Amino acid sequence: MTDAPSLSPREARDRWLDKLRVQRRERTVYSYEYRLKLFVEWAEEQGIDDMRDLSGWDLETYETHRRSKDPTASSLNNEFQTLRLWMEYLARIEVVDEDLPDKVDVPDVPKDEETNTTRLEHERALEMIQQYREIPKLYGTRDHVLLEIAWHTGARVGGIRALDLRDVKETELENGETAHFVEFVNRPETDTPLKNGPDGERPVALLPEVYEVIDHYTSVRRPDKVDDEGRQPLLVSQQGRPSAGTIRQWMYKTTLPCRYGPCPHDRDPDECQYTKHNHRSKCPSSRSPHPIRTGAITWMRNQGLPVEVVAERVNASVDVINKHYDVEEPLHEMLRRRVPHLNNLSLDSEPTSP
């Protein structure tokens, strides 16, 4: 360790992040920077100005400090996972002792906290979509299109934001039928990267009735606008292409139950503050895009779509869907497990080789 450089916590962190920027997406690097910011500030307050002096006791003291702030188990797990990765890098370049990474105790996450089960239930989603289709003043509006695309494609906010008019397509199949789809394309050079870059590019088939909603919007209701890059966004704001935050606000508005039916909370929509801009997220029934994605993925699986098909459709791995999105009711889970194998339990079935 005598040849190891003297690096302050801040210098050591910045050195690691600069290295990561070559191979990781900026969003990932930013999340690492935020998590380590807490450690760097704590270390500076403790007078730790040379990472070579960092000890296992310091890491234990820091963990106690963080737990005193009462973070969620998931947040603490993510933070200390990042801290361990950083320590592994510093050990590799001999700034800290080689056994120091093993002294980072990554807290476990209780099973019931591993997934976010807040989702738009499919019964409400389908009712909402049906109302938008049946009420003339709502049919084919921007909000209607946003809801249909979000639910039927399970796309992330970034993917929906990235769609251009040219990405809504139809093609004639060999059997003479017409197929409709939207194509998600990674275009980082003009400010619409997909989360997984080129790996996020994919066509997603649409039902004819979903395509008709989009076609009505683009033909009748969509303002003729372009974004700052001269492209024609599918969904447009007054400025052109909406930000991700704007789309979230639109979704809160879209899912307000009083837009398409009576208020389930016994409020007068004309007087309710939840109907006002910047207050819609406070309505107990409104939803942001992520719970809609979660609900859509669960619905697709419960409708019998194989997990591999859903994974391609929504651009997520099978493991991620099984762990974070495919949140089934016990009945659905039992039915899915038993249907392919139930006949094997018959008294008349032949035993199979192990």
C-alpha positions as CSV (number, residue, x, y, z in Angstrom):
1,M,0.0,0.0,0.0
2,T,3.0,2.3,0.2
3,D,2.7,3.3,-3.5
4,A,-1.0,3.9,-3.3
5,P,-2.0,7.5,-4.1
6,S,-3.6,9.7,-1.5
7,L,-7.2,10.4,-2.6
8,S,-9.9,12.1,-0.7
9,P,-13.3,10.5,-0.6
10,R,-14.6,13.0,-3.2
11,E,-11.6,12.5,-5.5
12,A,-11.9,8.7,-5.2
13,R,-15.6,8.8,-6.0
14,D,-15.1,11.1,-9.0
15,R,-12.3,8.9,-10.4
16,W,-14.6,5.9,-10.3
17,L,-17.5,7.7,-11.8
18,D,-15.4,9.0,-14.6
19,K,-14.3,5.5,-15.4
20,L,-17.9,4.2,-15.4
21,R,-19.0,6.9,-17.8
22,V,-17.1,5.1,-20.6
23,Q,-19.2,1.9,-20.3
24,R,-22.4,2.8,-18.4
25,R,-25.3,5.0,-19.3
26,E,-25.4,8.5,-17.7
27,R,-28.6,7.7,-15.8
28,T,-26.8,4.8,-14.1
29,V,-23.8,6.9,-13.3
30,Y,-26.0,9.6,-11.9
31,S,-27.7,7.1,-9.5
32,Y,-24.3,5.9,-8.3
33,E,-23.2,9.5,-7.8
34,Y,-26.3,10.3,-5.7
35,R,-25.9,7.3,-3.5
36,L,-22.2,7.9,-2.8
37,K,-22.8,11.6,-2.2
38,L,-24.2,10.7,1.2
39,F,-21.1,8.7,2.1
40,V,-18.7,11.4,0.8
41,E,-20.4,14.2,2.8
42,W,-20.4,12.0,6.0
43,A,-16.7,11.1,5.5
44,E,-15.8,14.8,5.1
45,E,-17.7,15.6,8.3
46,Q,-15.8,12.9,10.1
47,G,-12.5,14.4,8.9
48,I,-11.6,11.4,6.7
49,D,-9.5,13.0,4.0
50,D,-7.4,10.0,2.8
51,M,-9.1,6.9,1.6
52,R,-6.1,4.8,2.6
53,D,-7.1,5.4,6.2
54,L,-10.6,4.0,5.7
55,S,-11.3,1.0,8.0
56,G,-14.0,-1.5,8.6
57,W,-15.0,0.3,11.7
58,D,-15.6,3.5,9.6
59,L,-17.9,1.5,7.4
60,E,-19.8,0.1,10.4
61,T,-20.1,3.6,11.8
62,Y,-21.5,4.9,8.5
63,E,-24.0,2.1,8.3
64,T,-25.3,3.0,11.8
65,H,-25.5,6.6,10.8
66,R,-27.5,5.8,7.7
67,R,-29.9,3.5,9.6
68,S,-30.6,6.3,12.0
69,K,-32.1,8.3,9.1
70,D,-34.7,5.6,8.8
71,P,-34.4,4.9,5.0
72,T,-36.4,2.1,3.4
73,A,-34.7,-1.3,3.3
74,S,-34.6,-1.1,-0.5
75,S,-32.9,2.3,-0.5
76,L,-30.3,1.1,2.0
77,N,-29.7,-2.1,0.0
78,N,-29.1,-0.1,-3.2
79,E,-26.8,2.4,-1.4
80,F,-24.6,-0.2,0.1
81,Q,-24.5,-2.3,-3.0
82,T,-23.0,0.8,-4.7
83,L,-20.6,1.4,-1.8
84,R,-19.3,-2.1,-2.1
85,L,-18.8,-1.8,-5.9
86,W,-16.8,1.4,-5.3
87,M,-14.7,-0.3,-2.6
88,E,-14.0,-3.2,-5.0
89,Y,-12.7,-0.7,-7.5
90,L,-10.5,1.1,-4.9
91,A,-9.1,-2.2,-3.7
92,R,-8.2,-3.2,-7.2
93,I,-6.1,-0.1,-7.7
94,E,-4.7,-0.5,-4.2
95,V,-6.2,2.7,-2.6
96,V,-7.8,0.7,0.1
97,D,-7.0,-2.7,1.7
98,E,-8.0,-5.6,-0.5
99,D,-10.3,-7.1,2.2
100,L,-12.2,-3.8,2.8
101,P,-15.0,-4.5,0.2
102,D,-16.0,-7.6,2.1
103,K,-16.5,-5.4,5.2
104,V,-19.3,-3.5,3.5
105,D,-22.4,-5.1,5.0
106,V,-25.2,-4.9,2.3
107,P,-28.5,-5.0,4.2
108,D,-31.1,-7.6,3.0
109,V,-34.5,-6.5,1.6
110,P,-37.5,-8.2,3.2
111,K,-39.4,-10.3,0.7
112,D,-42.5,-8.1,0.9
113,E,-40.4,-5.0,0.1
114,E,-38.6,-6.4,-3.0
115,T,-41.4,-5.4,-5.4
116,N,-43.6,-2.4,-5.8
117,T,-47.1,-3.9,-6.0
118,T,-48.8,-0.6,-6.5
119,R,-50.3,-1.0,-10.0
120,L,-53.4,-0.1,-12.0
121,E,-55.7,-3.0,-11.6
122,H,-56.8,-4.4,-14.9
123,E,-60.5,-4.2,-14.1
124,R,-60.2,-0.4,-13.7
125,A,-57.9,0.0,-16.6
126,L,-60.2,-1.8,-19.0
127,E,-63.2,0.1,-17.7
128,M,-61.3,3.3,-18.2
129,I,-60.3,2.5,-21.7
130,Q,-63.8,1.5,-22.6
131,Q,-65.2,4.8,-21.3
132,Y,-62.6,6.7,-23.3
133,R,-63.7,4.8,-26.4
134,E,-67.4,5.4,-25.8
135,I,-67.4,9.1,-24.8
136,P,-67.2,11.2,-28.0
137,K,-65.4,14.1,-26.4
138,L,-62.7,11.8,-25.0
139,Y,-62.3,9.5,-28.0
140,G,-59.0,9.9,-29.8
141,T,-57.7,12.7,-27.6
142,R,-54.1,12.9,-26.6
143,D,-54.9,11.5,-23.1
144,H,-56.8,8.6,-24.7
145,V,-53.9,7.7,-27.0
146,L,-51.5,7.9,-24.1
147,L,-53.6,5.5,-22.0
148,E,-54.1,3.0,-24.9
149,I,-50.4,3.0,-25.8
150,A,-49.2,2.7,-22.2
151,W,-51.6,-0.1,-21.4
152,H,-51.3,-2.2,-24.6
153,T,-47.5,-1.8,-25.1
154,G,-46.4,-1.7,-21.4
155,A,-43.8,0.9,-22.6
156,R,-41.8,3.1,-20.3
157,V,-42.2,6.9,-20.2
158,G,-39.1,7.4,-22.3
159,G,-40.3,5.0,-24.9
160,I,-43.7,6.7,-25.2
161,R,-42.0,10.1,-25.4
162,A,-39.7,8.9,-28.2
163,L,-42.5,7.9,-30.6
164,D,-42.8,9.9,-33.8
165,L,-45.7,10.0,-36.2
166,R,-43.6,7.8,-38.5
167,D,-43.3,5.2,-35.8
168,V,-47.0,4.3,-36.1
169,K,-47.2,1.8,-38.9
170,E,-49.3,-0.7,-40.8
171,T,-48.2,-3.4,-43.2
172,E,-50.0,-6.0,-45.3
173,L,-49.2,-9.6,-44.4
174,E,-48.9,-12.5,-46.9
175,N,-52.4,-13.7,-46.1
176,G,-53.8,-10.4,-47.1
177,E,-54.5,-9.2,-43.5
178,T,-53.2,-5.8,-42.3
179,A,-50.9,-5.7,-39.2
180,H,-50.6,-2.5,-37.1
181,F,-47.7,-1.7,-34.8
182,V,-45.7,1.0,-33.2
183,E,-41.9,0.9,-33.5
184,F,-39.7,2.0,-30.7
185,V,-36.5,3.5,-32.0
186,N,-33.4,4.6,-30.1
187,R,-32.5,8.2,-31.3
188,P,-30.1,9.6,-28.7
189,E,-28.6,12.1,-31.1
190,T,-32.0,13.9,-31.2
191,D,-32.8,13.7,-27.5
192,T,-35.0,10.5,-27.4
193,P,-32.8,7.7,-26.2
194,L,-34.5,4.5,-25.1
195,K,-33.6,3.1,-21.6
196,N,-31.8,0.1,-23.0
197,G,-30.3,1.9,-26.0
198,P,-30.3,-0.1,-29.3
199,D,-31.4,-3.2,-27.3
200,G,-34.7,-1.3,-26.5
201,E,-35.6,-1.1,-30.2
202,R,-38.6,-3.2,-31.2
203,P,-41.9,-3.2,-33.0
204,V,-45.0,-3.8,-30.8
205,A,-48.1,-5.1,-32.5
206,L,-51.4,-3.2,-31.9
207,L,-55.0,-4.4,-32.0
208,P,-57.0,-2.7,-34.8
209,E,-59.1,-0.8,-32.3
210,V,-56.0,0.6,-30.6
211,Y,-54.6,1.7,-34.0
212,E,-58.0,3.3,-34.9
213,V,-57.7,5.5,-31.7
214,I,-54.2,6.6,-32.7
215,D,-55.3,7.2,-36.3
216,H,-58.2,9.4,-35.2
217,Y,-55.9,11.4,-33.0
218,T,-53.3,12.0,-35.7
219,S,-55.9,12.7,-38.4
220,V,-58.3,14.9,-36.4
221,R,-57.0,16.1,-33.1
222,R,-53.2,16.2,-33.1
223,P,-51.8,19.8,-33.5
224,D,-49.4,20.1,-36.4
225,K,-46.2,20.6,-34.4
226,V,-42.5,19.6,-34.6
227,D,-39.9,19.4,-31.9
228,D,-36.6,21.3,-31.6
229,E,-35.0,18.7,-33.8
230,G,-37.5,19.1,-36.6
231,R,-39.2,15.7,-35.8
232,Q,-42.9,15.1,-35.5
233,P,-43.6,13.7,-32.1
234,L,-46.7,11.4,-31.8
235,L,-47.8,13.1,-28.6
236,V,-47.3,16.8,-28.6
237,S,-47.4,19.6,-26.0
238,Q,-47.6,23.3,-26.7
239,Q,-43.8,23.4,-27.0
240,G,-43.6,20.3,-29.3
241,R,-42.2,17.1,-27.8
242,P,-43.2,16.7,-24.1
243,S,-40.7,16.0,-21.3
244,A,-40.9,12.9,-19.3
245,G,-42.3,14.9,-16.4
246,T,-45.0,16.4,-18.6
247,I,-46.1,12.9,-19.7
248,R,-46.4,11.9,-16.0
249,Q,-48.6,14.9,-15.4
250,W,-50.8,13.9,-18.4
251,M,-51.1,10.4,-17.0
252,Y,-52.3,11.7,-13.6
253,K,-54.9,13.7,-15.5
254,T,-55.9,10.8,-17.8
255,T,-56.5,8.5,-14.8
256,L,-58.6,10.9,-12.8
257,P,-61.9,8.9,-12.4
258,C,-64.1,12.0,-12.6
259,R,-63.0,12.5,-16.2
260,Y,-65.0,9.5,-17.4
261,G,-67.4,8.8,-14.6
262,P,-68.6,9.7,-11.0
263,C,-66.0,10.4,-8.3
264,P,-65.5,7.4,-6.1
265,H,-64.4,9.7,-3.3
266,D,-67.7,11.6,-3.0
267,R,-66.1,14.9,-4.1
268,D,-67.5,17.6,-6.4
269,P,-65.1,17.7,-9.4
270,D,-65.8,21.4,-9.9
271,E,-64.5,22.1,-6.4
272,C,-62.0,19.3,-5.9
273,Q,-58.4,20.5,-5.7
274,Y,-57.3,17.2,-7.1
275,T,-58.6,18.2,-10.5
276,K,-56.3,21.2,-10.6
277,H,-52.9,21.2,-12.3
278,N,-50.0,20.0,-10.1
279,H,-52.5,18.5,-7.7
280,R,-53.8,15.6,-9.8
281,S,-51.1,13.2,-8.4
282,K,-52.7,13.6,-4.9
283,C,-56.0,12.0,-6.0
284,P,-56.1,8.5,-4.4
285,S,-57.3,7.1,-7.8
286,S,-54.9,8.8,-10.2
287,R,-51.8,6.9,-11.3
288,S,-48.4,7.7,-12.8
289,P,-47.1,5.7,-15.8
290,H,-45.1,3.1,-13.8
291,P,-48.1,1.5,-12.0
292,I,-49.8,1.4,-15.4
293,R,-46.8,-0.5,-16.8
294,T,-46.8,-2.8,-13.9
295,G,-50.5,-3.4,-14.2
296,A,-50.3,-4.0,-18.0
297,I,-47.5,-6.5,-17.6
298,T,-49.4,-8.4,-15.0
299,W,-52.6,-8.3,-17.1
300,M,-50.7,-9.7,-20.2
301,R,-49.3,-12.6,-18.2
302,N,-52.8,-13.3,-16.7
303,Q,-54.2,-13.3,-20.2
304,G,-51.9,-16.2,-21.0
305,L,-49.1,-14.5,-22.9
306,P,-45.8,-16.4,-22.3
307,V,-43.4,-14.5,-20.2
308,E,-40.9,-14.5,-23.1
309,V,-43.4,-12.8,-25.4
310,V,-44.2,-10.2,-22.7
311,A,-40.5,-9.6,-22.1
312,E,-40.0,-8.8,-25.8
313,R,-43.1,-6.6,-25.9
314,V,-42.2,-4.4,-22.9
315,N,-38.4,-4.6,-23.3
316,A,-37.6,-6.2,-20.0
317,S,-35.8,-9.4,-19.1
318,V,-37.7,-12.5,-18.1
319,D,-36.1,-12.4,-14.6
320,V,-37.1,-8.8,-14.1
321,I,-40.7,-9.4,-15.1
322,N,-40.9,-12.4,-12.8
323,K,-39.4,-10.5,-9.8
324,H,-40.7,-6.9,-10.2
325,Y,-43.7,-6.8,-12.5
326,D,-45.5,-10.1,-12.7
327,V,-47.5,-9.6,-9.4
328,E,-50.2,-12.2,-9.6
329,E,-53.1,-12.9,-7.3
330,P,-52.7,-16.3,-5.7
331,L,-55.6,-17.7,-7.7
332,H,-54.0,-16.7,-11.1
333,E,-50.7,-18.0,-9.9
334,M,-52.1,-21.4,-8.9
335,L,-54.1,-21.7,-12.2
336,R,-51.0,-21.0,-14.3
337,R,-48.9,-23.5,-12.4
338,R,-51.4,-26.3,-12.5
339,V,-52.9,-26.2,-16.0
340,P,-49.8,-27.6,-17.9
341,H,-49.2,-30.2,-15.3
342,L,-52.6,-31.2,-13.8
343,N,-53.0,-34.3,-16.1
344,N,-49.7,-35.7,-14.7
345,L,-51.4,-36.0,-11.3
346,S,-54.1,-38.3,-12.6
347,L,-54.2,-41.8,-11.2
348,D,-54.3,-43.1,-14.8
349,S,-51.1,-41.2,-15.9
350,E,-47.9,-43.0,-16.7
351,P,-44.9,-42.1,-14.5
352,T,-42.2,-40.2,-16.3
353,S,-38.5,-40.7,-15.8
354,P,-36.8,-38.3,-13.4
